[in-house]
């Protein structure tokens, strides 16, 4: 009988939760279509015209009121290549179930910045900086320049309540079965983000750490710090983001510490907006090289849901190599539904 008491108490608690008053479930269908026509030139080669998708998606998300300030949530968001009509690989950008209460929000599944717990590093980047015009396609910087670790599978995410403008995001995720030989398998990751918003100020500091049974592989990512600040003057919002990624390097041949920074500003006048970003990242595989990048974008809001976009992006790739820089010029339409 004593052995059965804990199980009985747990069962009783579940019955109380199940019997709590709940409202009807609220389910939303949403999505975005983002397409641009780009002219891309690499090195001294001739330019190429392309029509390109910029992270279009179709999603379903819902919320149920569990009573007493608690709610349950879910989400399924598919990635679509709108230029070809095919699904992305993997098909789902996120897929999660979550619970929210006085303690904060807890989510399980394939998580990104669109889930209720956000992304510890990427959500911090999007809160402090502005993209030009999408973080996808020819203007993507979240992975190439910032290593913002947005979308992860097999994840547990948490976001705290906000206290006096401060909140905490955390995510722990597994990266596969350590018995299999794939490079990602066996690795585990932890991401943390501390954020503060007060009036025109937005600031944040983030940390990430990777581990692997038996130790990290050669030149594999180990840990990172990032920090940033943004100030809203009204029409002009300048910002700066700095970070350092650490790797298990090859001494004398590759870098242990990779520094990066981004300085930019967003200018807004009614439906018009201009974003200027200048950034630099050390090349991990070259002790002397840097990746330097500049972006300028203009957007015009035809409505709350439809936006015209135009951009110029120059990516130096590797300062130690010739004929590798990429210049992209593009224009297109984004529609949210």
N, C-alpha and C positions, 0 to 999 in steps of 0.2 A: 504493500500500500504506500509506504514512504517513497519508493522508487517512482510511483505513478503520480505523485503530487505535482512535480514540476511540469509534466506533460499536461496534467489537468488544468493547471494555472495558465499555461500557454494557450490551450484550447479555449478556455474561458475568455482570455483576452482577445482572441481572434473572433469569437462570437460577438463581443461587444463592438469591435471594429466593424464587423459585417452588418450589424443591426443599426449602426448610426445613421441618422437621416441623410439622404443624399438627393441632390437635384438631378434633373435630366442631364445626360451627357451632351456636351457641346462639341461638335466636330466641324472642322474647317478644312476646305479644299483651297489650296493656294499654289502659287508658282511664279516663275519669272522666265521670260524669253529675252535673251541677250545676244544680239548678232552684230558683228561689224564686218566691213570690207576693208582689208588691210593691204598695204604695200610694204613688203619686207625685203630688206637688202642685208646680206651677210658678207662682210669683208669687201673685197673688190668684185665679187660676183654680181651678176645682173639681178635686178629686183624681181620679186615674185608677187603677183596679185592673188589674194585668197579671200574667201568668205569664211569667217571663223566664229564658232560658238564661244561664249564667255561665261560658262557655268550656268546654263539654263537648267531649270528644275521644276518638278511637279511634286507637291507634297500633301500629306494628310496629317493633321494634328488635332488632338482633342483633349478635353479636360472635364473631369467629373468632380463635383462638390461632395466631399465626404462628411461635411459638417464639422463644427468645432474648429473652424479655421484651417482645415486640411483639404487637400485636393489631390487627385490622381491625374496623371497626364501621359500621353503617348505621342509618338510621331514616327512617320515613315516618309522619307523624302527621296525621290528618285532623281538621278542625274540624267539629263537628256542632251544629246548633241543635236541642237536644233538645226544645224546646217546640213546634217545628213539624215536625221530622223532616227538615229540609233540611240540605245541606252549606253550610259557610261559603264566602265568596269572598275569596281563592282557597281551593280545597278543602283544600290541605295547609298546616298550620301550620308544619311543618318537613319537610325532605327532604334528607338528607345522606349522605355517605360520609366516614369518618374513619380515621386511622391513629394509633396510640399506641405510644410507645416510651420509652427513657430520656431522649430529648430533650423529651418532653412529648406533646401531642396536637394534631393538625392536622385540620381538617374543611373540606369544601367543600359548598356548596349553599345552600338556604334555611335559615338558622340562627336559633335562638332559645335561651332559657335551658335548654331540655331537651336540646340537643345536647351531645356530650361535651366541647366547649370552653366551654360556658356562654355567657353574654352579658356583655361587659365592664362595661356599666352596669347592666342590669336584674338580673343575678345578684348584683351588689353591693347593689342595693336590697333584694332578697329576703333576702340574708344579714343585713342590718342592721336592717330594719324588719319589721313584721308587717302583713298586709292585714286588712281588716275587711269581709266575711270573704273575699271573692274580689277579685282585681284584674281584674274584668270586671263587666259589667252595671251596676247602680246604684252600686256601690262602687268602680268602677275609678278608679285614680289614676296608674298607670304612664305613661299618655300625657297625660292632662289636666292633671296637676299637676307631674309629675317629668320628663317628656320622656326616659324611660329607654331608648328605642331598642332594644326587645327583639327584634323579629322582622324580619329583613332578607333579601332575595333576592340572588342573584349574589354570595355572600359567601365569604370565606376567613377562618376562625377559628383561633386558636391559644390553648392554655392550657399554661403551663409546669408542670414538676413543682413540688411544694411544698418550699421550703427553710426550715426553722426557723419554720414557720407562715406563710410568705410565698409567694404565687403571683401570676403575671401573666396577664391575659387580653387578647387583642388581636383586632380584627376589621377587615378592610378590605372594602368592598363597592362595587360599581358600581350605578348607578341608571338604566341605559338608554342608548340610542343618542343621542349628541349631535346627530345630523342631524335628529331629529324634534322637533316644537315643544312636546311635553308638558313641563310645568314640572319634573318629576322627572328627565327624561332628560338625560344629560350630567353629572349631579352624581355625585361620588364622596365616600365617607365613611370616616373612620377613628375607631374607638373603642378606648380603652385603659382597663384597670382594674387597679389594684394593691391586693391584699387581704392582711390579716394577721389570724390567729386565734391566740390564746394563752390557754388556760383559759377564763375567763368573758368575755374581751375579743374583740370583733370590730370591726375598723376597715377602712376602705378609702378610696381616692381615685381618681376617674375623670376622664378627659378625652375630648373628642370634637371632631372638626373636619370641616367640609364644604367642598368646593371645586366650582367649575363653570367650564367653558371660557368665557372672556369675562367672568367675574366673576359674583358672586351677584346674584340678583334683589332688587328692593325688598322690605325687611322679611323677607328669607329668613334662616333659621337659619345661623349661621356657626360657632360653637364653644361649648363648655361645660366647666365644672369642677363636680365634685360631690365631697363628702366626708361621711363619717358614722362613728358609733361606737355600739356596743351593749354593755351589760354585763349578765351573767346573775347575779342575786342568788339565784336558785333559783325561788321562787314569782313574783318580779317581775323583768321584763326591760325596763328603760327604754332608749330610743334617740333619736338625733337625726340628721337628715340635712339638709345645706345644699347649695345649688348656685347657679350663675350661668350662664344661657344668654345668648349674645351674638348679635345680629342685625345685618344691614345695614339700619339704620333709616332713616327719613325724618327728618332733623334738624328739631327743633322740633315734630314731630307724633307720632312714635312712639319707643319706647325702643330704645336700643342694648343695654343690659344689663337682663336680666330675672332678678331674684333670687327664690329660693323656699326654703322651709324646712319641715320636718316634725318635730314633737316627739310622741312617743308612748310607750306602754308596753303590755306583755302580762302579764296576771296569770293564773297557772295553778294549779289545785287539782284533782288527779286528772283526771277526764274533763272538767272544767269549764275554760273559758278565756274571758277577756274582753280585748278589744283596744280601746284608746282612742287615736285619732289627731287631732291638731290641726295644720293646715297653712295656708300662705299663699304665693301666687305673684303677682308683678306682672303686670298686663295689658299685653302688648306694644304693643297699638294705642292705649293711653290712658296719658298721662304721669302721671295722678293716681290711677288705679284699681288695685285689688287683687282677687284672687280668694281668698276665705277659705273654708275648709272644715273641718268637724268630723265625726268618725265614732265610733260606739260599736257594738261587735259582741259577741255572745255565741255560743259554740259548745259543743256537748256531744257527746263521742265515744261513740257507742253501741258501737263496736268500732274496730279499727285501720283499717277501711275505710269505715265509715259515720259521718257526722257530721250533727247537727242544727245549723242556723244561724239567727240572728236579728240584725238590725242596724237602726240609725238613721243616716242620712247627711244632712247639711245642706251644700249647696254654694252659696256666695254668688254665683258666676259672675263678676260685675262690680260692684264697690262704687259705681260712678258711675251705675248704671242701676237703676231701680226695677222691681219685679215680674218679675225674672228669676231669682231664687234658686230652687233646687230642693230639696225635702225628700222623702226616700224612706225608707219603713219596709218591711221585708221579713222573711220567714222561709221556710226551705226545707230541702232535704236535699242532701247531697253523698255520692256513693258512688264509691270507687275500685276498680278491678278489674285 
